[in-house]
Amino acid sequence: MKPLNYAILKYFTTVEEACADDVIEALKGQYGNFKGLRKPAVIEAVMTAEANGLLEETRYDLDKNKELRVYYHAHKEGADTINSYIK
């Protein structure tokens, strides 16, 4: 099993875009009991990846509870970097 942050980054190379809720839903089967799979920690991991140039923001909206959802994607260079380090 990959470290959770690796799994989060790798997930973004398999989808067109995703928000923190999408990441949690996709990874809960394997990582559901990890504290790092809670929404604040996932948002922090995704924002760190964005700050490091691996992901970029694509859009945002509000969910049914009026909470902000920010969507990101791995652009070509980011995906190439992620895939070169995480097999």
Secondary structure by P-SEA (a helix, b strand, c coil): cccaaaaaaaaaaacccccaaaaaaaccccccccccccaaaaaaaaaaaaaaccccccccccccccbbbbbbbbcaaaaaaaaaacc
